[in-house]
Amino acid sequence: MVSRDGTHGSGLNAALAAEVRAERAAQQLTIADLAASSGIPARTLIRLLKAERAITVNSLADIASGLGLSSGLLLQRAEQRAARDGASAPVSLPSAPPADTGDFGEGGFDWLQMAAHDVGYAPEDEQGSGGFVDGA
Protein backbone atom coordinates (compact mmCIF):
# COMPACT_ATOMS: atom_id res chain seq x y z
CA MET A 1 0.00 0.00 0.00
CA VAL A 2 1.75 3.10 -1.26
CA SER A 3 0.29 6.57 -1.77
CA ARG A 4 0.24 8.50 -5.04
CA ASP A 5 3.64 10.04 -4.37
CA GLY A 6 5.22 6.66 -3.58
CA THR A 7 5.28 6.96 0.21
CA HIS A 8 2.95 6.71 3.19
CA GLY A 9 4.81 9.36 5.16
CA SER A 10 3.72 12.34 3.11
CA GLY A 11 0.62 13.93 1.70
CA LEU A 12 -2.84 13.23 3.01
CA ASN A 13 -1.90 9.99 4.77
CA ALA A 14 0.80 11.75 6.82
CA ALA A 15 -1.58 14.62 7.59
CA LEU A 16 -4.25 12.17 8.71
CA ALA A 17 -1.77 10.34 10.95
CA ALA A 18 -0.70 13.69 12.45
CA GLU A 19 -4.32 14.66 13.14
CA VAL A 20 -4.98 11.36 14.90
CA ARG A 21 -1.81 11.78 16.97
CA ALA A 22 -2.86 15.32 17.91
CA GLU A 23 -6.36 14.24 18.88
CA ARG A 24 -5.04 11.28 20.88
CA ALA A 25 -2.72 13.64 22.77
CA ALA A 26 -5.52 16.18 23.33
CA GLN A 27 -7.68 13.45 24.83
CA GLN A 28 -4.71 12.12 26.84
CA LEU A 29 -5.21 8.62 25.47
CA THR A 30 -2.45 6.04 25.41
CA ILE A 31 -1.87 3.79 22.43
CA ALA A 32 -3.38 0.98 24.50
CA ASP A 33 -6.48 3.10 25.19
CA LEU A 34 -6.99 3.93 21.51
CA ALA A 35 -6.25 0.35 20.46
CA ALA A 36 -8.90 -0.91 22.87
CA SER A 37 -11.52 1.65 21.86
CA SER A 38 -10.89 1.32 18.12
CA GLY A 39 -10.37 -2.43 17.93
CA ILE A 40 -7.10 -1.97 16.05
CA PRO A 41 -4.11 -3.89 17.44
CA ALA A 42 -1.60 -1.61 19.18
CA ARG A 43 1.29 -2.55 16.85
CA THR A 44 -0.82 -1.78 13.78
CA LEU A 45 -2.02 1.47 15.34
CA ILE A 46 1.57 2.56 16.01
CA ARG A 47 2.49 1.94 12.36
CA LEU A 48 -0.58 3.88 11.19
CA LEU A 49 0.18 6.83 13.47
CA LYS A 50 3.79 6.93 12.29
CA ALA A 51 2.47 6.95 8.69
CA GLU A 52 4.37 3.73 8.01
CA ARG A 53 1.14 2.20 6.67
CA ALA A 54 -1.67 3.76 4.70
CA ILE A 55 -4.78 4.47 6.74
CA THR A 56 -7.65 2.70 5.02
CA VAL A 57 -11.24 3.89 5.11
CA ASN A 58 -12.10 1.09 7.53
CA SER A 59 -9.17 1.93 9.81
CA LEU A 60 -10.14 5.60 9.71
CA ALA A 61 -13.70 4.76 10.72
CA ASP A 62 -12.46 2.56 13.59
CA ILE A 63 -9.96 5.17 14.82
CA ALA A 64 -12.52 7.98 14.59
CA SER A 65 -15.01 5.90 16.54
CA GLY A 66 -12.35 5.16 19.16
CA LEU A 67 -11.72 8.90 19.49
CA GLY A 68 -15.43 9.71 19.63
CA LEU A 69 -15.24 11.72 16.40
CA SER A 70 -16.56 11.31 12.89
CA SER A 71 -14.18 10.07 10.22
CA GLY A 72 -15.33 13.03 8.10
CA LEU A 73 -14.11 15.50 10.72
CA LEU A 74 -10.70 13.82 10.96
CA LEU A 75 -10.40 13.75 7.19
CA GLN A 76 -11.41 17.42 6.92
CA ARG A 77 -8.76 18.40 9.48
CA ALA A 78 -6.18 16.28 7.64
CA GLU A 79 -7.01 17.94 4.31
CA GLN A 80 -6.56 21.37 5.91
CA ARG A 81 -3.25 20.28 7.43
CA ALA A 82 -2.04 18.85 4.11
CA ALA A 83 -2.96 22.09 2.34
CA ARG A 84 -1.10 24.15 4.95
CA ASP A 85 1.94 21.88 4.82
CA GLY A 86 1.95 21.88 1.03
CA ALA A 87 1.67 25.66 0.86
CA SER A 88 4.61 26.08 3.23
CA ALA A 89 6.91 23.93 1.11
CA PRO A 90 8.12 26.13 -1.76
CA VAL A 91 8.82 24.53 -5.09
CA SER A 92 12.27 25.24 -6.44
CA LEU A 93 12.76 25.13 -10.19
CA PRO A 94 15.98 25.80 -12.07
CA SER A 95 16.08 29.21 -13.73
CA ALA A 96 17.96 27.92 -16.79
CA PRO A 97 19.02 24.64 -18.39
CA PRO A 98 22.03 23.02 -16.74
CA ALA A 99 25.42 24.31 -17.89
CA ASP A 100 26.73 20.78 -18.37
CA THR A 101 25.22 19.58 -21.63
CA GLY A 102 26.96 16.21 -21.47
CA ASP A 103 26.56 14.19 -24.67
CA PHE A 104 24.80 16.89 -26.69
CA GLY A 105 27.88 17.80 -28.71
CA GLU A 106 30.25 20.69 -28.95
CA GLY A 107 27.62 23.41 -29.24
CA GLY A 108 25.48 22.08 -26.43
CA PHE A 109 21.82 21.23 -26.68
CA ASP A 110 19.53 23.18 -29.01
CA TRP A 111 16.48 23.76 -26.81
CA LEU A 112 14.60 25.52 -29.62
CA GLN A 113 15.11 22.50 -31.87
CA MET A 114 13.80 20.22 -29.13
CA ALA A 115 10.75 22.43 -28.59
CA ALA A 116 10.12 22.56 -32.32
CA HIS A 117 10.27 18.79 -32.53
CA ASP A 118 7.95 18.26 -29.59
CA VAL A 119 5.17 20.53 -30.83
CA GLY A 120 5.47 19.70 -34.49
CA TYR A 121 6.77 22.85 -36.17
CA ALA A 122 10.15 23.76 -37.59
CA PRO A 123 12.41 26.32 -35.85
CA GLU A 124 12.24 28.60 -38.89
CA ASP A 125 8.47 28.79 -38.40
CA GLU A 126 9.10 30.42 -35.03
CA GLN A 127 9.59 33.72 -36.88
CA GLY A 128 6.12 33.93 -38.25
CA SER A 129 4.48 31.43 -40.58
CA GLY A 130 3.30 29.07 -37.82
CA GLY A 131 3.07 26.17 -40.25
CA PHE A 132 3.42 22.59 -39.11
CA VAL A 133 6.04 20.16 -40.32
CA ASP A 134 4.67 17.14 -42.18
CA GLY A 135 5.18 13.86 -40.35
CA ALA A 136 5.98 15.45 -37.02
C-alpha positions as CSV (number, residue, x, y, z in Angstrom):
1,M,0.0,0.0,0.0
2,V,1.7,3.1,-1.3
3,S,0.3,6.6,-1.8
4,R,0.2,8.5,-5.0
5,D,3.6,10.0,-4.4
6,G,5.2,6.7,-3.6
7,T,5.3,7.0,0.2
8,H,3.0,6.7,3.2
9,G,4.8,9.4,5.2
10,S,3.7,12.3,3.1
11,G,0.6,13.9,1.7
12,L,-2.8,13.2,3.0
13,N,-1.9,10.0,4.8
14,A,0.8,11.7,6.8
15,A,-1.6,14.6,7.6
16,L,-4.2,12.2,8.7
17,A,-1.8,10.3,11.0
18,A,-0.7,13.7,12.4
19,E,-4.3,14.7,13.1
20,V,-5.0,11.4,14.9
21,R,-1.8,11.8,17.0
22,A,-2.9,15.3,17.9
23,E,-6.4,14.2,18.9
24,R,-5.0,11.3,20.9
25,A,-2.7,13.6,22.8
26,A,-5.5,16.2,23.3
27,Q,-7.7,13.5,24.8
28,Q,-4.7,12.1,26.8
29,L,-5.2,8.6,25.5
30,T,-2.4,6.0,25.4
31,I,-1.9,3.8,22.4
32,A,-3.4,1.0,24.5
33,D,-6.5,3.1,25.2
34,L,-7.0,3.9,21.5
35,A,-6.3,0.4,20.5
36,A,-8.9,-0.9,22.9
37,S,-11.5,1.6,21.9
38,S,-10.9,1.3,18.1
39,G,-10.4,-2.4,17.9
40,I,-7.1,-2.0,16.0
41,P,-4.1,-3.9,17.4
42,A,-1.6,-1.6,19.2
43,R,1.3,-2.5,16.8
44,T,-0.8,-1.8,13.8
45,L,-2.0,1.5,15.3
46,I,1.6,2.6,16.0
47,R,2.5,1.9,12.4
48,L,-0.6,3.9,11.2
49,L,0.2,6.8,13.5
50,K,3.8,6.9,12.3
51,A,2.5,7.0,8.7
52,E,4.4,3.7,8.0
53,R,1.1,2.2,6.7
54,A,-1.7,3.8,4.7
55,I,-4.8,4.5,6.7
56,T,-7.6,2.7,5.0
57,V,-11.2,3.9,5.1
58,N,-12.1,1.1,7.5
59,S,-9.2,1.9,9.8
60,L,-10.1,5.6,9.7
61,A,-13.7,4.8,10.7
62,D,-12.5,2.6,13.6
63,I,-10.0,5.2,14.8
64,A,-12.5,8.0,14.6
65,S,-15.0,5.9,16.5
66,G,-12.3,5.2,19.2
67,L,-11.7,8.9,19.5
68,G,-15.4,9.7,19.6
69,L,-15.2,11.7,16.4
70,S,-16.6,11.3,12.9
71,S,-14.2,10.1,10.2
72,G,-15.3,13.0,8.1
73,L,-14.1,15.5,10.7
74,L,-10.7,13.8,11.0
75,L,-10.4,13.8,7.2
76,Q,-11.4,17.4,6.9
77,R,-8.8,18.4,9.5
78,A,-6.2,16.3,7.6
79,E,-7.0,17.9,4.3
80,Q,-6.6,21.4,5.9
81,R,-3.2,20.3,7.4
82,A,-2.0,18.9,4.1
83,A,-3.0,22.1,2.3
84,R,-1.1,24.1,5.0
85,D,1.9,21.9,4.8
86,G,1.9,21.9,1.0
87,A,1.7,25.7,0.9
88,S,4.6,26.1,3.2
89,A,6.9,23.9,1.1
90,P,8.1,26.1,-1.8
91,V,8.8,24.5,-5.1
92,S,12.3,25.2,-6.4
93,L,12.8,25.1,-10.2
94,P,16.0,25.8,-12.1
95,S,16.1,29.2,-13.7
96,A,18.0,27.9,-16.8
97,P,19.0,24.6,-18.4
98,P,22.0,23.0,-16.7
99,A,25.4,24.3,-17.9
100,D,26.7,20.8,-18.4
101,T,25.2,19.6,-21.6
102,G,27.0,16.2,-21.5
103,D,26.6,14.2,-24.7
104,F,24.8,16.9,-26.7
105,G,27.9,17.8,-28.7
106,E,30.3,20.7,-29.0
107,G,27.6,23.4,-29.2
108,G,25.5,22.1,-26.4
109,F,21.8,21.2,-26.7
110,D,19.5,23.2,-29.0
111,W,16.5,23.8,-26.8
112,L,14.6,25.5,-29.6
113,Q,15.1,22.5,-31.9
114,M,13.8,20.2,-29.1
115,A,10.8,22.4,-28.6
116,A,10.1,22.6,-32.3
117,H,10.3,18.8,-32.5
118,D,7.9,18.3,-29.6
119,V,5.2,20.5,-30.8
120,G,5.5,19.7,-34.5
121,Y,6.8,22.8,-36.2
122,A,10.2,23.8,-37.6
123,P,12.4,26.3,-35.8
124,E,12.2,28.6,-38.9
125,D,8.5,28.8,-38.4
126,E,9.1,30.4,-35.0
127,Q,9.6,33.7,-36.9
128,G,6.1,33.9,-38.2
129,S,4.5,31.4,-40.6
130,G,3.3,29.1,-37.8
131,G,3.1,26.2,-40.3
132,F,3.4,22.6,-39.1
133,V,6.0,20.2,-40.3
134,D,4.7,17.1,-42.2
135,G,5.2,13.9,-40.4
136,A,6.0,15.4,-37.0
